[in-house]
Amino acid sequence: MPAFETAIVVGASSGIGEALVKKLAAEGTKVAAIARRESELRALAQSCGDRVFPFVHDVRNFSEAPVLFDRICAELGSVDLLVYNAGVMPRVEESEYNFEKNRQMVEINLLGAMAWMDPAAAYMEARRAGTLCGISSVAGDRGRRGNPGYHASKAGLTTYLESLRNRLTHRGVRVVTVKPGPVKTAMTDGLKMPLMISAEECADGVLSFAKSSTTEGYVPAAWGPIMFAIRSIPSVLFRRTSI
Ligand SMILES: NC(=O)c1ccc[n+]([C@@H]2O[C@H](COP(=O)([O-])OP(=O)(O)OC[C@H]3O[C@@H](n4cnc5c(N)ncnc54)[C@H](OP(=O)(O)O)[C@@H]3O)[C@@H](O)[C@H]2O)c1
């Protein structure tokens, strides 16, 4: 018996999302896999037998999310787990202030999450069961100098998930926030970053949080004490660092 009979993974066509779909399907979960790239989704579904159901969707089409959520509920019979994993991190130069890139990150990383989590939260609250899981990032823990729009979008996602958790914990719904450090995927292609892990290792970490009683955490766990130290640096000193 799988931990989740049914699941939705939003942002499933590559990287961490693709690895999550494969692992869930291998455990016996029926998974709705959502993203824009149809050919990648079809190839993923084919490689997983008959347990993966591809749905092409751009998370910026916010009004489509509740309609698609209802359709998936009807097709799968239920939704026990929703993972919101869709995200983008365009490269931003040190002195670049680019509203279009910022808007793209906020729309995909944060507003898309709200568009999907809201109908899922209402559905799970009514059933008094279910798990909502958001893939945030260590990048949301501080407003670092590198990519202000990305940091803000992930900080917003972390806070939104915390609020949902505070509402829903006593109504039988688990809300899980996972903050990965650097993961080797298309998003980080060409970047040199510390403690880099594979998408598969990250997906293992995400699923262990989704199944456990711990509702917030870092993948890998080593980022916990590191981010504790980084969060503790006073702002007046932090701005002098190159972190
Ligand atoms: N890689 C890292 O170091 C790292 C670290 C911490 C957190 N994260 C987070 O982990 C998540 C997955 O990232 P990844 O590293 O696996 O990168 P990735 O391979 O580029 O995957 C991003 C996923 O998001 C989907 N997506 C992007 N824009 C979308 C849109 N408008 N509509 C629907 N789906 C969309 C992509 O699908 P389509 O392009 O087919 O639509 C793809 O499936 C992101 O939220 C990212 O912020 C990554």
The ligand as an SDF file (V2000), in Angstrom:
LIG
                    3D

 48 52  0  0  0  0  0  0  0  0999 V2000
   17.9420   23.3840   -8.4140 N   0  0  0  0  0  0  0  0  0  0  0  0
   18.1570   23.9430   -7.2370 C   0  0  0  0  0  0  0  0  0  0  0  0
   19.3110   24.1710   -6.8270 O   0  0  0  0  0  0  0  0  0  0  0  0
   16.9950   24.2780   -6.3410 C   0  0  0  0  0  0  0  0  0  0  0  0
   17.2610   24.5820   -4.9990 C   0  0  0  0  0  0  0  0  0  0  0  0
   16.2020   24.9080   -4.1460 C   0  0  0  0  0  0  0  0  0  0  0  0
   14.9220   24.9100   -4.6380 C   0  0  0  0  0  0  0  0  0  0  0  0
   14.6900   24.6260   -5.9530 N   0  0  0  0  0  0  0  0  0  0  0  0
   13.3060   24.6670   -6.4410 C   0  0  0  0  0  0  0  0  0  0  0  0
   12.9590   23.3740   -6.9010 O   0  0  0  0  0  0  0  0  0  0  0  0
   11.9380   23.4940   -7.8780 C   0  0  0  0  0  0  0  0  0  0  0  0
   12.2830   22.6340   -9.0800 C   0  0  0  0  0  0  0  0  0  0  0  0
   13.4280   23.1610   -9.7150 O   0  0  0  0  0  0  0  0  0  0  0  0
   14.4990   22.2580  -10.5190 P   0  0  0  0  0  0  0  0  0  0  0  0
   15.8130   22.5840   -9.9570 O   0  0  0  0  0  0  0  0  0  0  0  0
   14.0670   20.8540  -10.5690 O   0  0  0  0  0  0  0  0  0  0  0  0
   14.4490   22.9720  -11.9550 O   0  0  0  0  0  0  0  0  0  0  0  0
   13.8850   22.5290  -13.3770 P   0  0  0  0  0  0  0  0  0  0  0  0
   14.4570   21.2240  -13.8050 O   0  0  0  0  0  0  0  0  0  0  0  0
   14.0870   23.7100  -14.2450 O   0  0  0  0  0  0  0  0  0  0  0  0
   12.3220   22.2870  -13.1100 O   0  0  0  0  0  0  0  0  0  0  0  0
   11.3980   23.3320  -13.0370 C   0  0  0  0  0  0  0  0  0  0  0  0
   10.0040   22.7420  -13.2440 C   0  0  0  0  0  0  0  0  0  0  0  0
    9.0660   23.8260  -13.1240 O   0  0  0  0  0  0  0  0  0  0  0  0
    8.2040   23.7930  -14.2500 C   0  0  0  0  0  0  0  0  0  0  0  0
    7.7330   25.1260  -14.6130 N   0  0  0  0  0  0  0  0  0  0  0  0
    8.4800   26.2500  -14.8070 C   0  0  0  0  0  0  0  0  0  0  0  0
    7.6840   27.2480  -15.2190 N   0  0  0  0  0  0  0  0  0  0  0  0
    6.4210   26.7360  -15.3080 C   0  0  0  0  0  0  0  0  0  0  0  0
    5.1660   27.2590  -15.7040 C   0  0  0  0  0  0  0  0  0  0  0  0
    5.0340   28.5350  -16.1120 N   0  0  0  0  0  0  0  0  0  0  0  0
    4.0880   26.4470  -15.6790 N   0  0  0  0  0  0  0  0  0  0  0  0
    4.1970   25.1500  -15.2960 C   0  0  0  0  0  0  0  0  0  0  0  0
    5.3510   24.5950  -14.8940 N   0  0  0  0  0  0  0  0  0  0  0  0
    6.4520   25.3790  -14.9200 C   0  0  0  0  0  0  0  0  0  0  0  0
    9.0830   23.2290  -15.3840 C   0  0  0  0  0  0  0  0  0  0  0  0
    8.2470   22.6780  -16.3960 O   0  0  0  0  0  0  0  0  0  0  0  0
    8.0130   23.3170  -17.8700 P   0  0  0  0  0  0  0  0  0  0  0  0
    9.2020   24.1660  -18.1860 O   0  0  0  0  0  0  0  0  0  0  0  0
    7.8350   22.1150  -18.7380 O   0  0  0  0  0  0  0  0  0  0  0  0
    6.7420   24.1090  -17.7290 O   0  0  0  0  0  0  0  0  0  0  0  0
    9.8430   22.1370  -14.6410 C   0  0  0  0  0  0  0  0  0  0  0  0
    9.0650   20.9730  -14.5840 O   0  0  0  0  0  0  0  0  0  0  0  0
   11.7930   24.9840   -8.1720 C   0  0  0  0  0  0  0  0  0  0  0  0
   10.6950   25.5170   -7.4660 O   0  0  0  0  0  0  0  0  0  0  0  0
   13.0800   25.5660   -7.6320 C   0  0  0  0  0  0  0  0  0  0  0  0
   12.9380   26.9290   -7.2700 O   0  0  0  0  0  0  0  0  0  0  0  0
   15.6860   24.2800   -6.8030 C   0  0  0  0  0  0  0  0  0  0  0  0
  1  2  1  0
  2  3  2  0
  2  4  1  0
  4  5  1  0
  4 48  2  0
  5  6  2  0
  6  7  1  0
  7  8  2  0
  8  9  1  0
  8 48  1  0
  9 10  1  0
  9 46  1  0
 10 11  1  0
 11 12  1  0
 11 44  1  0
 12 13  1  0
 13 14  1  0
 14 15  2  0
 14 16  1  0
 14 17  1  0
 17 18  1  0
 18 19  2  0
 18 20  1  0
 18 21  1  0
 21 22  1  0
 22 23  1  0
 23 24  1  0
 23 42  1  0
 24 25  1  0
 25 26  1  0
 25 36  1  0
 26 27  1  0
 26 35  1  0
 27 28  2  0
 28 29  1  0
 29 30  1  0
 29 35  2  0
 30 31  1  0
 30 32  2  0
 32 33  1  0
 33 34  2  0
 34 35  1  0
 36 37  1  0
 36 42  1  0
 37 38  1  0
 38 39  2  0
 38 40  1  0
 38 41  1  0
 42 43  1  0
 44 45  1  0
 44 46  1  0
 46 47  1  0
M  CHG  2   8   1  16  -1
M  END
$$$$
